[in-house]
Amino acid sequence: MQNEFMSRLEQLGQNIKKYRKMQNLSQNAFAEMINFSREHLACIETGKEYISLRKLFLIADTLGISLKDLINFD
């Protein structure tokens, strides 16, 4: 169960990274846009840090995508 949860966090982070890169945004630039440190964003993108639903909505809104896009693990 724990490994499955971590895998989902990693998949979520990869989705965030994918959509950020599709917008040609560096970690630094995107972190500034959402008022995170670059280190915090890096931890989220690698699945090493939990993320709140509020932060997920902020990321999705800033990237102009739906929350569903971020949590699509297929």
PDB file of N, CA, C and O in Angstrom:
ATOM      1  N   MET A   1       0.833  -1.204   0.000  1.00  0.00           N
ATOM      2  CA  MET A   1       0.000   0.000   0.000  1.00  0.00           C
ATOM      3  C   MET A   1       0.874   1.263   0.000  1.00  0.00           C
ATOM      4  O   MET A   1       0.627   2.191  -0.769  1.00  0.00           O
ATOM      5  N   GLN A   2       1.889   1.292   0.859  1.00  0.00           N
ATOM      6  CA  GLN A   2       2.762   2.462   0.939  1.00  0.00           C
ATOM      7  C   GLN A   2       3.487   2.700  -0.382  1.00  0.00           C
ATOM      8  O   GLN A   2       3.597   3.841  -0.830  1.00  0.00           O
ATOM      9  N   ASN A   3       3.982   1.630  -1.010  1.00  0.00           N
ATOM     10  CA  ASN A   3       4.674   1.773  -2.285  1.00  0.00           C
ATOM     11  C   ASN A   3       3.755   2.292  -3.369  1.00  0.00           C
ATOM     12  O   ASN A   3       4.163   3.096  -4.207  1.00  0.00           O
ATOM     13  N   GLU A   4       2.495   1.825  -3.355  1.00  0.00           N
ATOM     14  CA  GLU A   4       1.519   2.294  -4.339  1.00  0.00           C
ATOM     15  C   GLU A   4       1.260   3.783  -4.162  1.00  0.00           C
ATOM     16  O   GLU A   4       1.141   4.515  -5.144  1.00  0.00           O
ATOM     17  N   PHE A   5       1.172   4.233  -2.915  1.00  0.00           N
ATOM     18  CA  PHE A   5       0.941   5.652  -2.652  1.00  0.00           C
ATOM     19  C   PHE A   5       2.120   6.487  -3.125  1.00  0.00           C
ATOM     20  O   PHE A   5       1.934   7.536  -3.741  1.00  0.00           O
ATOM     21  N   MET A   6       3.332   6.024  -2.839  1.00  0.00           N
ATOM     22  CA  MET A   6       4.518   6.755  -3.276  1.00  0.00           C
ATOM     23  C   MET A   6       4.584   6.808  -4.795  1.00  0.00           C
ATOM     24  O   MET A   6       4.977   7.820  -5.376  1.00  0.00           O
ATOM     25  N   SER A   7       4.199   5.717  -5.426  1.00  0.00           N
ATOM     26  CA  SER A   7       4.202   5.686  -6.882  1.00  0.00           C
ATOM     27  C   SER A   7       3.238   6.738  -7.433  1.00  0.00           C
ATOM     28  O   SER A   7       3.535   7.390  -8.433  1.00  0.00           O
ATOM     29  N   ARG A   8       2.107   6.899  -6.795  1.00  0.00           N
ATOM     30  CA  ARG A   8       1.151   7.930  -7.231  1.00  0.00           C
ATOM     31  C   ARG A   8       1.704   9.319  -7.035  1.00  0.00           C
ATOM     32  O   ARG A   8       1.499  10.189  -7.882  1.00  0.00           O
ATOM     33  N   LEU A   9       2.407   9.552  -5.930  1.00  0.00           N
ATOM     34  CA  LEU A   9       3.032  10.860  -5.721  1.00  0.00           C
ATOM     35  C   LEU A   9       4.060  11.133  -6.807  1.00  0.00           C
ATOM     36  O   LEU A   9       4.161  12.252  -7.310  1.00  0.00           O
ATOM     37  N   GLU A  10       4.823  10.107  -7.168  1.00  0.00           N
ATOM     38  CA  GLU A  10       5.820  10.261  -8.229  1.00  0.00           C
ATOM     39  C   GLU A  10       5.145  10.529  -9.570  1.00  0.00           C
ATOM     40  O   GLU A  10       5.618  11.358 -10.347  1.00  0.00           O
ATOM     41  N   GLN A  11       4.041   9.833  -9.847  1.00  0.00           N
ATOM     42  CA  GLN A  11       3.314  10.056 -11.098  1.00  0.00           C
ATOM     43  C   GLN A  11       2.735  11.460 -11.147  1.00  0.00           C
ATOM     44  O   GLN A  11       2.774  12.117 -12.188  1.00  0.00           O
ATOM     45  N   LEU A  12       2.201  11.917 -10.028  1.00  0.00           N
ATOM     46  CA  LEU A  12       1.674  13.281  -9.953  1.00  0.00           C
ATOM     47  C   LEU A  12       2.781  14.282 -10.245  1.00  0.00           C
ATOM     48  O   LEU A  12       2.591  15.218 -11.021  1.00  0.00           O
ATOM     49  N   GLY A  13       3.932  14.084  -9.626  1.00  0.00           N
ATOM     50  CA  GLY A  13       5.062  14.974  -9.858  1.00  0.00           C
ATOM     51  C   GLY A  13       5.498  14.974 -11.311  1.00  0.00           C
ATOM     52  O   GLY A  13       5.816  16.027 -11.864  1.00  0.00           O
ATOM     53  N   GLN A  14       5.515  13.809 -11.934  1.00  0.00           N
ATOM     54  CA  GLN A  14       5.895  13.722 -13.340  1.00  0.00           C
ATOM     55  C   GLN A  14       4.887  14.455 -14.226  1.00  0.00           C
ATOM     56  O   GLN A  14       5.266  15.089 -15.211  1.00  0.00           O
ATOM     57  N   ASN A  15       3.604  14.366 -13.873  1.00  0.00           N
ATOM     58  CA  ASN A  15       2.585  15.093 -14.635  1.00  0.00           C
ATOM     59  C   ASN A  15       2.775  16.599 -14.504  1.00  0.00           C
ATOM     60  O   ASN A  15       2.677  17.326 -15.493  1.00  0.00           O
ATOM     61  N   ILE A  16       3.041  17.063 -13.306  1.00  0.00           N
ATOM     62  CA  ILE A  16       3.280  18.495 -13.098  1.00  0.00           C
ATOM     63  C   ILE A  16       4.475  18.936 -13.936  1.00  0.00           C
ATOM     64  O   ILE A  16       4.417  19.957 -14.622  1.00  0.00           O
ATOM     65  N   LYS A  17       5.551  18.168 -13.877  1.00  0.00           N
ATOM     66  CA  LYS A  17       6.753  18.488 -14.639  1.00  0.00           C
ATOM     67  C   LYS A  17       6.470  18.498 -16.142  1.00  0.00           C
ATOM     68  O   LYS A  17       6.929  19.389 -16.856  1.00  0.00           O
ATOM     69  N   LYS A  18       5.721  17.515 -16.614  1.00  0.00           N
ATOM     70  CA  LYS A  18       5.398  17.426 -18.044  1.00  0.00           C
ATOM     71  C   LYS A  18       4.642  18.663 -18.517  1.00  0.00           C
ATOM     72  O   LYS A  18       4.989  19.252 -19.541  1.00  0.00           O
ATOM     73  N   TYR A  19       3.613  19.054 -17.779  1.00  0.00           N
ATOM     74  CA  TYR A  19       2.823  20.220 -18.190  1.00  0.00           C
ATOM     75  C   TYR A  19       3.606  21.527 -18.026  1.00  0.00           C
ATOM     76  O   TYR A  19       3.423  22.462 -18.805  1.00  0.00           O
ATOM     77  N   ARG A  20       4.470  21.590 -17.025  1.00  0.00           N
ATOM     78  CA  ARG A  20       5.326  22.772 -16.857  1.00  0.00           C
ATOM     79  C   ARG A  20       6.254  22.907 -18.061  1.00  0.00           C
ATOM     80  O   ARG A  20       6.416  23.996 -18.613  1.00  0.00           O
ATOM     81  N   LYS A  21       6.858  21.797 -18.459  1.00  0.00           N
ATOM     82  CA  LYS A  21       7.776  21.827 -19.599  1.00  0.00           C
ATOM     83  C   LYS A  21       7.045  22.115 -20.908  1.00  0.00           C
ATOM     84  O   LYS A  21       7.607  22.746 -21.804  1.00  0.00           O
ATOM     85  N   MET A  22       5.805  21.660 -21.025  1.00  0.00           N
ATOM     86  CA  MET A  22       5.016  21.950 -22.225  1.00  0.00           C
ATOM     87  C   MET A  22       4.804  23.453 -22.376  1.00  0.00           C
ATOM     88  O   MET A  22       4.620  23.949 -23.488  1.00  0.00           O
ATOM     89  N   GLN A  23       4.829  24.172 -21.266  1.00  0.00           N
ATOM     90  CA  GLN A  23       4.678  25.633 -21.269  1.00  0.00           C
ATOM     91  C   GLN A  23       6.039  26.324 -21.373  1.00  0.00           C
ATOM     92  O   GLN A  23       6.124  27.550 -21.301  1.00  0.00           O
ATOM     93  N   ASN A  24       7.101  25.534 -21.541  1.00  0.00           N
ATOM     94  CA  ASN A  24       8.471  26.053 -21.612  1.00  0.00           C
ATOM     95  C   ASN A  24       8.840  26.875 -20.382  1.00  0.00           C
ATOM     96  O   ASN A  24       9.472  27.926 -20.489  1.00  0.00           O
ATOM     97  N   LEU A  25       8.438  26.380 -19.214  1.00  0.00           N
ATOM     98  CA  LEU A  25       8.739  27.067 -17.959  1.00  0.00           C
ATOM     99  C   LEU A  25       9.825  26.305 -17.204  1.00  0.00           C
ATOM    100  O   LEU A  25       9.742  25.087 -17.042  1.00  0.00           O
ATOM    101  N   SER A  26      10.828  27.019 -16.752  1.00  0.00           N
ATOM    102  CA  SER A  26      11.840  26.415 -15.893  1.00  0.00           C
ATOM    103  C   SER A  26      11.232  26.215 -14.503  1.00  0.00           C
ATOM    104  O   SER A  26      10.194  26.789 -14.171  1.00  0.00           O
ATOM    105  N   GLN A  27      11.899  25.395 -13.709  1.00  0.00           N
ATOM    106  CA  GLN A  27      11.437  25.242 -12.324  1.00  0.00           C
ATOM    107  C   GLN A  27      11.457  26.579 -11.604  1.00  0.00           C
ATOM    108  O   GLN A  27      10.526  26.898 -10.865  1.00  0.00           O
ATOM    109  N   ASN A  28      12.505  27.363 -11.811  1.00  0.00           N
ATOM    110  CA  ASN A  28      12.598  28.666 -11.146  1.00  0.00           C
ATOM    111  C   ASN A  28      11.447  29.577 -11.536  1.00  0.00           C
ATOM    112  O   ASN A  28      10.805  30.180 -10.676  1.00  0.00           O
ATOM    113  N   ALA A  29      11.186  29.676 -12.838  1.00  0.00           N
ATOM    114  CA  ALA A  29      10.128  30.574 -13.314  1.00  0.00           C
ATOM    115  C   ALA A  29       8.767  30.135 -12.803  1.00  0.00           C
ATOM    116  O   ALA A  29       7.973  30.957 -12.348  1.00  0.00           O
ATOM    117  N   PHE A  30       8.498  28.830 -12.880  1.00  0.00           N
ATOM    118  CA  PHE A  30       7.187  28.343 -12.443  1.00  0.00           C
ATOM    119  C   PHE A  30       7.033  28.475 -10.928  1.00  0.00           C
ATOM    120  O   PHE A  30       5.966  28.845 -10.437  1.00  0.00           O
ATOM    121  N   ALA A  31       8.091  28.175 -10.198  1.00  0.00           N
ATOM    122  CA  ALA A  31       8.037  28.309  -8.739  1.00  0.00           C
ATOM    123  C   ALA A  31       7.713  29.748  -8.338  1.00  0.00           C
ATOM    124  O   ALA A  31       6.934  29.980  -7.413  1.00  0.00           O
ATOM    125  N   GLU A  32       8.310  30.704  -9.033  1.00  0.00           N
ATOM    126  CA  GLU A  32       7.999  32.113  -8.749  1.00  0.00           C
ATOM    127  C   GLU A  32       6.537  32.422  -9.033  1.00  0.00           C
ATOM    128  O   GLU A  32       5.889  33.138  -8.270  1.00  0.00           O
ATOM    129  N   MET A  33       6.016  31.881 -10.133  1.00  0.00           N
ATOM    130  CA  MET A  33       4.619  32.139 -10.512  1.00  0.00           C
ATOM    131  C   MET A  33       3.641  31.655  -9.450  1.00  0.00           C
ATOM    132  O   MET A  33       2.604  32.280  -9.226  1.00  0.00           O
ATOM    133  N   ILE A  34       3.971  30.535  -8.790  1.00  0.00           N
ATOM    134  CA  ILE A  34       3.048  29.956  -7.814  1.00  0.00           C
ATOM    135  C   ILE A  34       3.498  30.211  -6.367  1.00  0.00           C
ATOM    136  O   ILE A  34       2.917  29.683  -5.419  1.00  0.00           O
ATOM    137  N   ASN A  35       4.540  31.028  -6.226  1.00  0.00           N
ATOM    138  CA  ASN A  35       5.029  31.432  -4.901  1.00  0.00           C
ATOM    139  C   ASN A  35       5.527  30.245  -4.070  1.00  0.00           C
ATOM    140  O   ASN A  35       5.262  30.160  -2.870  1.00  0.00           O
ATOM    141  N   PHE A  36       6.252  29.331  -4.725  1.00  0.00           N
ATOM    142  CA  PHE A  36       6.931  28.224  -4.062  1.00  0.00           C
ATOM    143  C   PHE A  36       8.428  28.483  -4.199  1.00  0.00           C
ATOM    144  O   PHE A  36       8.852  29.255  -5.058  1.00  0.00           O
ATOM    145  N   SER A  37       9.217  27.845  -3.361  1.00  0.00           N
ATOM    146  CA  SER A  37      10.653  27.851  -3.614  1.00  0.00           C
ATOM    147  C   SER A  37      10.921  26.829  -4.715  1.00  0.00           C
ATOM    148  O   SER A  37      10.130  25.907  -4.914  1.00  0.00           O
ATOM    149  N   ARG A  38      12.033  26.991  -5.428  1.00  0.00           N
ATOM    150  CA  ARG A  38      12.380  26.022  -6.464  1.00  0.00           C
ATOM    151  C   ARG A  38      12.594  24.652  -5.839  1.00  0.00           C
ATOM    152  O   ARG A  38      12.239  23.634  -6.432  1.00  0.00           O
ATOM    153  N   GLU A  39      13.172  24.621  -4.648  1.00  0.00           N
ATOM    154  CA  GLU A  39      13.430  23.363  -3.957  1.00  0.00           C
ATOM    155  C   GLU A  39      12.131  22.636  -3.624  1.00  0.00           C
ATOM    156  O   GLU A  39      12.035  21.418  -3.776  1.00  0.00           O
ATOM    157  N   HIS A  40      11.136  23.389  -3.170  1.00  0.00           N
ATOM    158  CA  HIS A  40       9.831  22.799  -2.846  1.00  0.00           C
ATOM    159  C   HIS A  40       9.197  22.211  -4.106  1.00  0.00           C
ATOM    160  O   HIS A  40       8.685  21.092  -4.079  1.00  0.00           O
ATOM    161  N   LEU A  41       9.229  22.952  -5.196  1.00  0.00           N
ATOM    162  CA  LEU A  41       8.679  22.451  -6.463  1.00  0.00           C
ATOM    163  C   LEU A  41       9.431  21.209  -6.913  1.00  0.00           C
ATOM    164  O   LEU A  41       8.810  20.254  -7.381  1.00  0.00           O
ATOM    165  N   ALA A  42      10.748  21.197  -6.785  1.00  0.00           N
ATOM    166  CA  ALA A  42      11.538  20.029  -7.172  1.00  0.00           C
ATOM    167  C   ALA A  42      11.132  18.802  -6.362  1.00  0.00           C
ATOM    168  O   ALA A  42      11.033  17.704  -6.909  1.00  0.00           O
ATOM    169  N   CYS A  43      10.899  18.978  -5.078  1.00  0.00           N
ATOM    170  CA  CYS A  43      10.473  17.856  -4.233  1.00  0.00           C
ATOM    171  C   CYS A  43       9.092  17.343  -4.640  1.00  0.00           C
ATOM    172  O   CYS A  43       8.845  16.138  -4.605  1.00  0.00           O
ATOM    173  N   ILE A  44       8.208  18.232  -5.019  1.00  0.00           N
ATOM    174  CA  ILE A  44       6.885  17.831  -5.483  1.00  0.00           C
ATOM    175  C   ILE A  44       7.008  17.073  -6.801  1.00  0.00           C
ATOM    176  O   ILE A  44       6.378  16.031  -6.984  1.00  0.00           O
ATOM    177  N   GLU A  45       7.811  17.589  -7.709  1.00  0.00           N
ATOM    178  CA  GLU A  45       7.957  16.957  -9.020  1.00  0.00           C
ATOM    179  C   GLU A  45       8.628  15.588  -8.953  1.00  0.00           C
ATOM    180  O   GLU A  45       8.445  14.768  -9.853  1.00  0.00           O
ATOM    181  N   THR A  46       9.391  15.334  -7.915  1.00  0.00           N
ATOM    182  CA  THR A  46      10.024  14.031  -7.766  1.00  0.00           C
ATOM    183  C   THR A  46       9.254  13.105  -6.830  1.00  0.00           C
ATOM    184  O   THR A  46       9.687  11.983  -6.568  1.00  0.00           O
ATOM    185  N   GLY A  47       8.116  13.575  -6.327  1.00  0.00           N
ATOM    186  CA  GLY A  47       7.274  12.741  -5.473  1.00  0.00           C
ATOM    187  C   GLY A  47       7.803  12.572  -4.070  1.00  0.00           C
ATOM    188  O   GLY A  47       7.414  11.636  -3.371  1.00  0.00           O
ATOM    189  N   LYS A  48       8.680  13.459  -3.644  1.00  0.00           N
ATOM    190  CA  LYS A  48       9.288  13.357  -2.318  1.00  0.00           C
ATOM    191  C   LYS A  48       8.540  14.159  -1.263  1.00  0.00           C
ATOM    192  O   LYS A  48       8.863  14.088  -0.077  1.00  0.00           O
ATOM    193  N   GLU A  49       7.552  14.915  -1.691  1.00  0.00           N
ATOM    194  CA  GLU A  49       6.835  15.770  -0.753  1.00  0.00           C
ATOM    195  C   GLU A  49       5.339  15.703  -1.030  1.00  0.00           C
ATOM    196  O   GLU A  49       4.903  15.672  -2.180  1.00  0.00           O
ATOM    197  N   TYR A  50       4.575  15.682   0.036  1.00  0.00           N
ATOM    198  CA  TYR A  50       3.125  15.716  -0.095  1.00  0.00           C
ATOM    199  C   TYR A  50       2.695  17.087  -0.589  1.00  0.00           C
ATOM    200  O   TYR A  50       3.399  18.079  -0.403  1.00  0.00           O
ATOM    201  N   ILE A  51       1.526  17.129  -1.221  1.00  0.00           N
ATOM    202  CA  ILE A  51       1.014  18.395  -1.731  1.00  0.00           C
ATOM    203  C   ILE A  51      -0.468  18.502  -1.377  1.00  0.00           C
ATOM    204  O   ILE A  51      -1.211  17.526  -1.473  1.00  0.00           O
ATOM    205  N   SER A  52      -0.882  19.682  -0.973  1.00  0.00           N
ATOM    206  CA  SER A  52      -2.280  19.884  -0.597  1.00  0.00           C
ATOM    207  C   SER A  52      -3.142  20.064  -1.843  1.00  0.00           C
ATOM    208  O   SER A  52      -2.648  20.386  -2.923  1.00  0.00           O
ATOM    209  N   LEU A  53      -4.408  19.854  -1.665  1.00  0.00           N
ATOM    210  CA  LEU A  53      -5.362  20.046  -2.757  1.00  0.00           C
ATOM    211  C   LEU A  53      -5.364  21.506  -3.208  1.00  0.00           C
ATOM    212  O   LEU A  53      -5.491  21.789  -4.400  1.00  0.00           O
ATOM    213  N   ARG A  54      -5.226  22.415  -2.277  1.00  0.00           N
ATOM    214  CA  ARG A  54      -5.176  23.841  -2.606  1.00  0.00           C
ATOM    215  C   ARG A  54      -4.000  24.142  -3.543  1.00  0.00           C
ATOM    216  O   ARG A  54      -4.139  24.889  -4.511  1.00  0.00           O
ATOM    217  N   LYS A  55      -2.837  23.544  -3.237  1.00  0.00           N
ATOM    218  CA  LYS A  55      -1.664  23.743  -4.093  1.00  0.00           C
ATOM    219  C   LYS A  55      -1.859  23.094  -5.463  1.00  0.00           C
ATOM    220  O   LYS A  55      -1.415  23.632  -6.477  1.00  0.00           O
ATOM    221  N   LEU A  56      -2.524  21.938  -5.489  1.00  0.00           N
ATOM    222  CA  LEU A  56      -2.803  21.289  -6.771  1.00  0.00           C
ATOM    223  C   LEU A  56      -3.682  22.166  -7.652  1.00  0.00           C
ATOM    224  O   LEU A  56      -3.429  22.309  -8.849  1.00  0.00           O
ATOM    225  N   PHE A  57      -4.711  22.751  -7.055  1.00  0.00           N
ATOM    226  CA  PHE A  57      -5.581  23.660  -7.821  1.00  0.00           C
ATOM    227  C   PHE A  57      -4.789  24.857  -8.337  1.00  0.00           C
ATOM    228  O   PHE A  57      -4.970  25.278  -9.480  1.00  0.00           O
ATOM    229  N   LEU A  58      -3.918  25.403  -7.502  1.00  0.00           N
ATOM    230  CA  LEU A  58      -3.092  26.539  -7.904  1.00  0.00           C
ATOM    231  C   LEU A  58      -2.200  26.173  -9.093  1.00  0.00           C
ATOM    232  O   LEU A  58      -2.092  26.934 -10.054  1.00  0.00           O
ATOM    233  N   ILE A  59      -1.572  25.018  -9.019  1.00  0.00           N
ATOM    234  CA  ILE A  59      -0.701  24.562 -10.106  1.00  0.00           C
ATOM    235  C   ILE A  59      -1.508  24.371 -11.386  1.00  0.00           C
ATOM    236  O   ILE A  59      -1.114  24.848 -12.450  1.00  0.00           O
ATOM    237  N   ALA A  60      -2.632  23.676 -11.283  1.00  0.00           N
ATOM    238  CA  ALA A  60      -3.468  23.437 -12.469  1.00  0.00           C
ATOM    239  C   ALA A  60      -3.954  24.749 -13.069  1.00  0.00           C
ATOM    240  O   ALA A  60      -3.884  24.938 -14.284  1.00  0.00           O
ATOM    241  N   ASP A  61      -4.439  25.645 -12.242  1.00  0.00           N
ATOM    242  CA  ASP A  61      -4.934  26.940 -12.738  1.00  0.00           C
ATOM    243  C   ASP A  61      -3.820  27.738 -13.406  1.00  0.00           C
ATOM    244  O   ASP A  61      -4.032  28.338 -14.460  1.00  0.00           O
ATOM    245  N   THR A  62      -2.654  27.748 -12.810  1.00  0.00           N
ATOM    246  CA  THR A  62      -1.533  28.510 -13.356  1.00  0.00           C
ATOM    247  C   THR A  62      -1.074  27.929 -14.695  1.00  0.00           C
ATOM    248  O   THR A  62      -0.689  28.673 -15.597  1.00  0.00           O
ATOM    249  N   LEU A  63      -1.116  26.613 -14.820  1.00  0.00           N
ATOM    250  CA  LEU A  63      -0.730  25.968 -16.068  1.00  0.00           C
ATOM    251  C   LEU A  63      -1.856  25.970 -17.109  1.00  0.00           C
ATOM    252  O   LEU A  63      -1.638  25.625 -18.270  1.00  0.00           O
ATOM    253  N   GLY A  64      -3.061  26.362 -16.680  1.00  0.00           N
ATOM    254  CA  GLY A  64      -4.200  26.408 -17.599  1.00  0.00           C
ATOM    255  C   GLY A  64      -4.718  25.032 -17.975  1.00  0.00           C
ATOM    256  O   GLY A  64      -5.190  24.821 -19.092  1.00  0.00           O
ATOM    257  N   ILE A  65      -4.627  24.091 -17.033  1.00  0.00           N
ATOM    258  CA  ILE A  65      -5.115  22.734 -17.269  1.00  0.00           C
ATOM    259  C   ILE A  65      -6.085  22.356 -16.161  1.00  0.00           C
ATOM    260  O   ILE A  65      -6.213  23.069 -15.166  1.00  0.00           O
ATOM    261  N   SER A  66      -6.760  21.238 -16.338  1.00  0.00           N
ATOM    262  CA  SER A  66      -7.691  20.791 -15.300  1.00  0.00           C
ATOM    263  C   SER A  66      -6.944  19.964 -14.261  1.00  0.00           C
ATOM    264  O   SER A  66      -5.880  19.410 -14.536  1.00  0.00           O
ATOM    265  N   LEU A  67      -7.510  19.892 -13.085  1.00  0.00           N
ATOM    266  CA  LEU A  67      -6.946  19.052 -12.042  1.00  0.00           C
ATOM    267  C   LEU A  67      -6.937  17.599 -12.508  1.00  0.00           C
ATOM    268  O   LEU A  67      -6.032  16.838 -12.168  1.00  0.00           O
ATOM    269  N   LYS A  68      -7.934  17.226 -13.278  1.00  0.00           N
ATOM    270  CA  LYS A  68      -8.014  15.870 -13.830  1.00  0.00           C
ATOM    271  C   LYS A  68      -6.764  15.534 -14.658  1.00  0.00           C
ATOM    272  O   LYS A  68      -6.277  14.404 -14.622  1.00  0.00           O
ATOM    273  N   ASP A  69      -6.256  16.510 -15.394  1.00  0.00           N
ATOM    274  CA  ASP A  69      -5.030  16.284 -16.176  1.00  0.00           C
ATOM    275  C   ASP A  69      -3.861  15.920 -15.268  1.00  0.00           C
ATOM    276  O   ASP A  69      -3.062  15.044 -15.599  1.00  0.00           O
ATOM    277  N   LEU A  70      -3.762  16.584 -14.135  1.00  0.00           N
ATOM    278  CA  LEU A  70      -2.648  16.337 -13.222  1.00  0.00           C
ATOM    279  C   LEU A  70      -2.730  14.974 -12.549  1.00  0.00           C
ATOM    280  O   LEU A  70      -1.707  14.348 -12.273  1.00  0.00           O
ATOM    281  N   ILE A  71      -3.950  14.517 -12.285  1.00  0.00           N
ATOM    282  CA  ILE A  71      -4.090  13.253 -11.556  1.00  0.00           C
ATOM    283  C   ILE A  71      -4.425  12.081 -12.466  1.00  0.00           C
ATOM    284  O   ILE A  71      -4.830  11.021 -11.988  1.00  0.00           O
ATOM    285  N   ASN A  72      -4.260  12.262 -13.767  1.00  0.00           N
ATOM    286  CA  ASN A  72      -4.455  11.167 -14.717  1.00  0.00           C
ATOM    287  C   ASN A  72      -3.196  10.304 -14.719  1.00  0.00           C
ATOM    288  O   ASN A  72      -2.146  10.730 -15.201  1.00  0.00           O
ATOM    289  N   PHE A  73      -3.303   9.109 -14.187  1.00  0.00           N
ATOM    290  CA  PHE A  73      -2.147   8.231 -14.047  1.00  0.00           C
ATOM    291  C   PHE A  73      -2.150   7.086 -15.043  1.00  0.00           C
ATOM    292  O   PHE A  73      -1.425   6.109 -14.857  1.00  0.00           O
ATOM    293  N   ASP A  74      -2.938   7.185 -16.082  1.00  0.00           N
ATOM    294  CA  ASP A  74      -2.992   6.113 -17.091  1.00  0.00           C
ATOM    295  C   ASP A  74      -1.788   6.134 -18.001  1.00  0.00           C
ATOM    296  O   ASP A  74      -1.680   5.301 -18.901  1.00  0.00           O
TER     297      ASP A  74
END
